[in-house]
Amino acid sequence: MSTAPTQPFTSDVTLTVNGRKRTLTAAHHWTLLHLLREALDLTGTKSGCDRGECGSCTVLLDALPVYSCQVLALQAGGKEVVTIEGVASGPGLHPIQEAFINEDAAQCGFCTPGFIMSAYALLRREPSPTEADVRAALSGNLCRCNAYGRIIQGVLAAAKAMREGAS
């Protein structure tokens, strides 16, 4: 007769989060979202649906946007993770963050970190996106406040600012 373990199975996982190499002990069932929010206290990444449908938990994993609620923490081992806290460098905001403020692209703000992360990934690979490019890149993110028009304008404004030299 076997008994269930009283402690969840755990393993050490080493990953780079916002430029800093981290080694943590993670339960095998933890998602990357759980690791970021609970173990690293990076609460900018939001927990929305926990089903990979809303995009509020979007982070970059090796430069690609992913739903962190759908990635096991152990799967992120050896990879680079960028969260909303890692977008800006230095004391100021990143142009995508500035543009979201200037275009009033965040009504309640809950979905904003996920949208910014998806937009940030787009602008890293395509500095001159079309509106169609922006719509496609953001298609996995939902906004219950229906601020899509302002969000799209914010991404296009950020792209322009970045091309004109804002860092």
ChimeraX attribute file (.defattr): number of C-alpha atoms within 10 A of each C-alpha:
attribute: neighborCount
match mode: 1-to-1
recipient: residues
	/A:1	2
	/A:2	4
	/A:3	5
	/A:4	6
	/A:5	7
	/A:6	6
	/A:7	7
	/A:8	12
	/A:9	10
	/A:10	14
	/A:11	13
	/A:12	13
	/A:13	17
	/A:14	19
	/A:15	20
	/A:16	18
	/A:17	20
	/A:18	17
	/A:19	11
	/A:20	12
	/A:21	13
	/A:22	14
	/A:23	13
	/A:24	15
	/A:25	14
	/A:26	22
	/A:27	18
	/A:28	15
	/A:29	13
	/A:30	17
	/A:31	21
	/A:32	25
	/A:33	25
	/A:34	22
	/A:35	21
	/A:36	20
	/A:37	15
	/A:38	11
	/A:39	13
	/A:40	12
	/A:41	11
	/A:42	18
	/A:43	16
	/A:44	17
	/A:45	27
	/A:46	24
	/A:47	21
	/A:48	15
	/A:49	12
	/A:50	17
	/A:51	11
	/A:52	18
	/A:53	15
	/A:54	20
	/A:55	32
	/A:56	30
	/A:57	32
	/A:58	31
	/A:59	31
	/A:60	23
	/A:61	19
	/A:62	14
	/A:63	16
	/A:64	17
	/A:65	23
	/A:66	21
	/A:67	26
	/A:68	29
	/A:69	26
	/A:70	17
	/A:71	17
	/A:72	19
	/A:73	27
	/A:74	22
	/A:75	13
	/A:76	19
	/A:77	17
	/A:78	15
	/A:79	15
	/A:80	19
	/A:81	26
	/A:82	21
	/A:83	23
	/A:84	24
	/A:85	14
	/A:86	16
	/A:87	17
	/A:88	15
	/A:89	10
	/A:90	7
	/A:91	6
	/A:92	10
	/A:93	13
	/A:94	18
	/A:95	23
	/A:96	26
	/A:97	23
	/A:98	16
	/A:99	24
	/A:100	22
	/A:101	15
	/A:102	15
	/A:103	17
	/A:104	14
	/A:105	23
	/A:106	22
	/A:107	15
	/A:108	11
	/A:109	12
	/A:110	18
	/A:111	24
	/A:112	26
	/A:113	23
	/A:114	31
	/A:115	33
	/A:116	26
	/A:117	29
	/A:118	26
	/A:119	25
	/A:120	27
	/A:121	17
	/A:122	23
	/A:123	20
	/A:124	11
	/A:125	11
	/A:126	13
	/A:127	14
	/A:128	17
	/A:129	17
	/A:130	14
	/A:131	13
	/A:132	10
	/A:133	15
	/A:134	21
	/A:135	18
	/A:136	11
	/A:137	19
	/A:138	22
	/A:139	13
	/A:140	19
	/A:141	22
	/A:142	18
	/A:143	20
	/A:144	11
	/A:145	12
	/A:146	12
	/A:147	15
	/A:148	18
	/A:149	11
	/A:150	19
	/A:151	26
	/A:152	23
	/A:153	19
	/A:154	26
	/A:155	31
	/A:156	23
	/A:157	19
	/A:158	27
	/A:159	25
	/A:160	17
	/A:161	16
	/A:162	17
	/A:163	12
	/A:164	9
	/A:165	8
	/A:166	11
	/A:167	13
